Each structure stands twice: as structure tokens, then as C-alpha cells.
Amino acid sequence: MWQIYDDLINEIPEELTVLECMVGASWTLVRSEQGLGIVKTIKGGKQGSELSNISGMQLKKLAEYSKSWNMLEASLGMAAINSAFNNSSQIMDINGERMLESDNPEKYNAFKVLEPKMKGKKVAVIGHFPQIEKLKEICELSILERDPQQGDYPDPACEYLLPEQDFVFITGTAFTNKTMPRLIQLSRKAQIILVGPSVPVSKILFKYGVKLIASFVVIEQQLIWKAVQEGKKMNIFKSGGKMVCIHLCSQALRNEK
């Protein structure tokens, strides 16, 4: 079950170190020489922390805490992973081209990108994303949520619903709370899309059956740092970063060159 985590951790260069980190109310940040990683702050889990003197720690060592059952430690571990992966050079490695920017925020919205293909299909979304209910107009939508809102399914329903789906969108926080391996396993008959800033931008994910990565890359580190300090939530997407959307076919085309 840990293989997907180990594969990501093993790809982190040994020489990278943690320059600084911050655990905010909504987001956790880890900065290294490679970039600034951001993930949703998750609390709870096992009590007590073994972490200390994080600044100066080897980035790969902090990334190993992504497997911790203390969720704050796990948040820092995943932010360390994203510090290594979520940057423009990684996108170039996958796509074979520079990261494209757009003034249209919907251009790299995975739900919008795949909307034409989802018409009339069974679609499950892990995590209650903003305005996700609109998809009910075009598909048979099931929303699964750890803290269900009206109409949502509780997350244990994944065992019953996911094997029947055509498309499954999974929030990146599933890496932090350790449900990602099982969710991917249950969704193997579906098109799997990983969504949100907590998703590592890594071609490693494609070998686990993921078809599309929709994540976030920090462009202006100081703006993001300030936004997290000020406790911003969704505003983070307008505070120094870009949404990216990378399809499996991008890597396939890269391999053919």
C-alpha cells in the first residue's frame, strides 16, 4: 500500500534540503531549493509528533513523514514531496514543453476539461469541490465526503460505488489521509483524475492508472507565503500560482519523441 508514496519519495534528489516551512490554518507549505510545495492542512490522527528542527532537514527525510498517521506530520511530508515536484521544470519533463499560462481560470479546470466526455456517464467525486453539484445536469453524479453535506455519500460508500463508475475524481488530500491507494484500486475500471493543489505533479502517478493530473504550481513564492500567513483559503489560487492540467497522453507523446 505504501508503494506509491515510496516511488514519489525515491525520486526526490538527495541534495535537496528544507529551507523553511509553515503549517497554516488551511494550507501547509515547505520550501526547498527546488520550489515551494503546498498541500491542504489536515489535522487529527495519531497524537504526538516526532518532528523537530525541520529547517535544514533533508527534504527526502521530511517527505517520508507523508506516511505518518499524525496528520500534521503527513501534511508536512506531502508538502515536501510537492516542493520537489510541483514546478515548471517538472511539467516540462512530462510534457516536453514549457508550462502554458492562461488568463482563463477554467482552462485547466479538470471538471470543465472533461465535461464533454462525462455526459450521460457515471461520475464519482471524492471531496466536495465548490459548485460541483452543477455536474448533476449532465451526468449521474455521486459525491463522497468525509464530512458529508446534504446529498453527499459518506466516504465508506467508496467500496460500493467506485467500482461502478466511468470517471472518478479524487482530491489530493487522499494522499495525506492515506486513502489514495485504496481509492485508486477501487477505481481501476474508471478514468481516474487527481484534483487539487495537494496532488504531486509527477509522471509516476500515471503508472498507477491515473489518466489526468490537475494540480497547482507556485509561481510567486512570497505571495503564496503571505496568503497562507493571512489564513486565505480559496483565494490562494489567485495569490501567486497557476493551475495545471496534464493528461496521460502528454507523457505518451513525450515518450514517442
N, C-alpha and C positions, 0 to 999 in steps of 0.2 A: 504493500500500500504506500510505502514511502518512496517508491522509485521515481515518481515524477518530481518530488522535492529534491532527491539526491541528484537527479540529472541536471536540474537547474543549478544547484549549488556547485556541482563539479565543474560547471562551465565558467564560474567566476574566477578571474585571474588572481593568482596567489598574492601578487604585489599590492593589490588594492587595500586601502585602509578606510576606516570610518573617520571622517573629518569632524562631523558633528551630527547630532540627531535631536529630534523633538517629538514628544508624544502630545498631540493636541487633543482637544475635546472631540473633534470629528475626524482628524487626519493625523497620521504618523509619518514623519519624514526621516530619511537617512541620506546624508550627503557623503560621497566618496570622490576620488579623483575622476571617476567615470561619469558621474552625474548625480542628480537628486532623485531619489526614489520616494514615491508616495503611495500609501495604502490607507484604507479606512481603518480608523482606530476601533479595535474590538476589545471589550473588557470581559472579565469573568474567567471561568475555568479554574485550573489549579491555583491555589493560593501560595504566595511566597515566590520571590524571584531570586535567581542566582546571578543575575546580570549586575555588573558594576564596572566603572571605568570604561564606558563604551567608546568614547572618543579615543582614537588611536588603536582600537582593536582591529584585527584583520577582518576585512569585510566578509570573507568567506566564513569565518568563525561566527560572526553575528548572524549570517544567513542561516546557519544551522539551527538557530532558535525558531525558525519557521515551523519546526516540528515540535515545539514546546506546547504543552497543554495549558500553560499560563498564557492567556490570550493577548496580554500586553506584550509579553516577550515574543509571541508569534507575530504580532503586528510589526515589531521592530525587525524581526527576521525576514518577513516578506518585503518590507521597505528596503532592506539591504539588498535583497535579490533584485528588486526593481531599480535600485541605484545602479546596478551593473548592466541591466538590460534595456531599460526604457529611455533610450536616447536615439538621436538621429543616425548615429553610425550603425546601430543595431538594425534599424529599419533599412538602411542601405544594404546591409549584409543579407537581409531576407529578400528584399525587392530587387536589388541590383540597381537602385536609383535613389536619389535624394528624397527626403520626406517632403511630400507636397502639402502646401498650405492652402486654405480656402477661407474666404470671408463668410461662407455659408456654413453655419454650425451643424446643419442637418446632413451635410455631405458625407461625414464619417460616422453618422448615427447608424449603428448596425440594424436597428429595427426598421429604419427608413430604407436602407440599402437592400434589405431582403424582403421588404413588403410585397413586391410583385410576385415573388415565389411562394409566399405564405398564404396566398388567397385560397380559401377552402381547405386548408390543411390543419392538422392538429399541432398546436404550438404551446409549449410549456416554458414559463419564465421563472427561474429561481431568483427570488428577490423582487420586491415590489418597486419597480422603477417608476419615476414620475410620468404621469399620463399614459401609462402602459395599457390602461383599460380601453383606449381607442382601438387597439388591435382586435377587440371583440367584433368590430364591424366587418372584418374581412376573414377571420379565421376562428377555429374552435380553440379558445384561449383558456389555459389553466395557469394561475399564478400561485406559486408556492412560497410561503414566507414563514420564517421562524417566529415572527410576531405578527400573525395574520390580521389583515384589515378585512372589512366586510367583503365577502365573496372570494377571499383567498383560501387556499388549502394550507393546512399545517404541513411543515416540512416532512414529517414521516410519510405523507402521501406520495412522496417521490418513488418509493418502492413499487407502487401500484400504477402510477401514471406515466412515468418516464419511458418505460419500455414500449408504450403505445404511440409515442409522439413522432411527428415528422421533423420538427425543429425544436431544439432545446437551447434556451439562452441561460447561461449560468453566470451569476455575479462573481467577480474576482475575490470577494471576501470568503468564498468557499475554500480557497487555499488556506486562509488564516484559520478558519474554524475546523479544518481537516475533513470536510465533507466532499471536497473536489474529486478524489479518486473514485469514490463510490458513485457519485453523480455521473461522472463520465462513463463508468462501467454500465450503469443502468440505461444510459442514453446511446449506446453503441449502434442502434438501428436508426438513429436520427442524425440530422445535421446539427453538429454541436458548435455553438458560438459562445465564446467567453467575453464578458462585457464588464467594463468599468476600470477605473484607474488602478485598482489593485491587481489587475492581470499583467503578468510579465510579458513583455514583447519579445518572445523567443520562439524560434522555429522548432525547438524541442517539443512544444505543445502539439505540433501537427502529427507527430508520430503516435500520439495518444488518441487520435481520432478527431481532434479539433479541426474544424473547417474554416473558422474565421476568428481573428483576434481583434477586438475593438477596445482599445485602451487609451492611455493618456501619456504624453511625453512633456516633461518640464522644459520650457524654453528659457524663461526668465526666473532663475533660481531665487533671487531676492524678493521678487513679487509674490511667488508662491509661499516663501518662508513667512513673509509679513501677513499674508492672508490666513495662514494656519495659526499664527500667533494671535490674530484677531478673532479666531473662532468661526471663520466663514465655513459654510457647508457647500451648497451647490455653486456658490459664487466662485469657488476655486477654479471652475472651468473657464472663467473669464479673467483669471489672475496670473497669466504668465505661462500658459501651457497650450498644447494642441491635442485634439482628439485624433487618433489614428485608427485606421481600419485596414487590416491585412488579411487577405484570403489565401487559403492553401494554394490556389492556382498561381499566386505570385511566386511562391517558393518553387513550384513545379517548373514554371517558366525560367526561373533563375538557374535551375539545375540543367536545363536543356541548352543553355548558352555555352 
